Amino acid sequence: MKSLKIILATLAISAATAMAPASAATVNVTKQGSNAFVDATGQNGWWQSVSYTLNGTSRSATAGMFRLTATDASGKVQDFLAFCLEPLEWLTLPKDHTVGSSLSAPILDRLGALVSNAFSLVTNSSSAAAFQMAAWEIANESGASLNLGNGGFKMTNASATSQSLAQGWLNSIASGSWTSSGRLTILTAPGTQDLLTNIAPVPVPAAGVMLLGGLAGLGALRRRRKAA
């Protein structure tokens, strides 16, 4: 009988997984204030003006940290901090973003290492610009080397302090001394910026809660079996 209960619990987990919605969670992203780089009071704008090229296309833009708000389908609202991943795309808001990314596993692993180790080091305009440059390099460099001075993505004008800081972080990732702890959320949308953050702006989907509940139930059954 105990074996039958365990089998039924396993089937329940499989059913919960099968019932998971095919589409990923979606949130509507807006600015916290009138400017995406400042908070709702117009303060704490952490950004710098930079220039770069991506595969031969030149661009001058703002490198820094976005202060944004996400609203999910149930109306839950959460402010969050983010950086962009597409150097040639402008940020157009409000916009619905999907939680997830089509970037390759190696790129996601490197972005995860950047978020896990450097996100907490962003404390001013210089470090915010450095983080943004490093994220651009990881997400857009076609070669294996993470070098802001050459390659498919290349900085052509930036603060020497910020660029040096960004390159140091990239070197730590390339050497393997910085690794990912899995704290990574990417929000994607056509016609606007894909966003990188370490804060999940939406709760765990209902299907995920069901799956966790099934796993917990299976564990409890196994513990009772051992006790018996």
RADA-V825617 format. One record per residue. RES is the residue in three letters. PSI is psi as a letter, one per 40 degrees, with the letter a starting at -180 (none if undefined). D_LAST is the distance of its C-alpha to the last C-alpha in whole Angstrom. Layout:
RES|PSI|D_LAST, RES|PSI|D_LAST
//
This chain:
MET|d|13, LYS|d|10, SER|d|13, LEU|d|15, LYS|d|14, ILE|d|14, ILE|d|18, LEU|d|19, ALA|d|18, THR|d|20, LEU|d|23, ALA|d|23, ILE|d|24, SER|d|26, ALA|d|28, ALA|d|28, THR|d|30, ALA|d|32, MET|e|33, ALA|h|34, PRO|i|38, ALA|d|40, SER|i|43, ALA|i|42, ALA|i|42, THR|h|46, VAL|i|47, ASN|h|51, VAL|h|52, THR|i|55, LYS|i|57, GLN|d|56, GLY|a|60, SER|e|63, ASN|h|63, ALA|e|59, PHE|e|60, VAL|i|60, ASP|a|58, ALA|d|59, THR|e|61, GLY|e|63, GLN|i|62, ASN|f|60, GLY|h|61, TRP|g|60, TRP|i|62, GLN|i|65, SER|h|67, VAL|i|67, SER|i|68, TYR|i|67, THR|i|67, LEU|h|64, ASN|f|65, GLY|e|69, THR|h|69, SER|i|70, ARG|i|68, SER|h|69, ALA|a|66, THR|h|64, ALA|h|61, GLY|a|59, MET|h|56, PHE|i|56, ARG|h|55, LEU|i|53, THR|h|51, ALA|h|49, THR|h|48, ASP|a|45, ALA|d|45, SER|e|44, GLY|e|47, LYS|h|45, VAL|h|47, GLN|h|46, ASP|i|49, PHE|i|48, LEU|i|50, ALA|i|51, PHE|i|53, CYS|i|55, LEU|e|54, GLU|h|57, PRO|d|61, LEU|e|63, GLU|h|61, TRP|i|62, LEU|h|60, THR|h|61, LEU|i|59, PRO|i|57, LYS|i|55, ASP|h|52, HIS|i|50, THR|h|47, VAL|h|44, GLY|i|44, SER|i|46, SER|e|48, LEU|i|48, SER|i|47, ALA|d|44, PRO|d|46, ILE|d|48, LEU|d|45, ASP|d|44, ARG|d|47, LEU|d|47, GLY|d|44, ALA|d|45, LEU|d|48, VAL|d|46, SER|d|43, ASN|d|46, ALA|e|49, PHE|d|48, SER|e|48, LEU|e|51, VAL|h|53, THR|e|55, ASN|a|59, SER|d|61, SER|d|61, SER|d|57, ALA|d|57, ALA|d|60, ALA|d|58, PHE|d|55, GLN|d|56, MET|d|58, ALA|d|55, ALA|d|53, TRP|d|57, GLU|d|57, ILE|d|53, ALA|d|53, ASN|e|57, GLU|h|58, SER|d|58, GLY|i|58, ALA|d|55, SER|h|57, LEU|g|57, ASN|h|60, LEU|e|62, GLY|e|65, ASN|i|65, GLY|a|63, GLY|d|63, PHE|h|62, LYS|h|65, MET|h|65, THR|d|69, ASN|h|70, ALA|i|67, SER|h|67, ALA|d|67, THR|d|65, SER|d|62, GLN|d|62, SER|d|62, LEU|d|59, ALA|d|57, GLN|d|58, GLY|d|57, TRP|d|53, LEU|d|54, ASN|d|54, SER|d|51, ILE|d|49, ALA|d|51, SER|e|51, GLY|e|47, SER|d|47, TRP|h|46, THR|i|43, SER|h|41, SER|e|38, GLY|e|38, ARG|g|39, LEU|h|42, THR|h|43, ILE|h|46, LEU|h|48, THR|i|50, ALA|i|53, PRO|i|56, GLY|e|59, THR|a|58, GLN|h|56, ASP|i|53, LEU|h|51, LEU|h|49, THR|i|47, ASN|e|44, ILE|h|43, ALA|h|41, PRO|e|43, VAL|i|41, PRO|i|37, VAL|h|35, PRO|i|35, ALA|d|33, ALA|d|32, GLY|d|31, VAL|d|29, MET|d|27, LEU|d|26, LEU|d|25, GLY|d|23, GLY|d|21, LEU|d|20, ALA|d|19, GLY|d|17, LEU|d|16, GLY|d|14, ALA|d|12, LEU|d|11, ARG|d|10, ARG|d|9, ARG|d|6, ARG|d|5, LYS|d|5, ALA|d|4, ALA|none|0
//
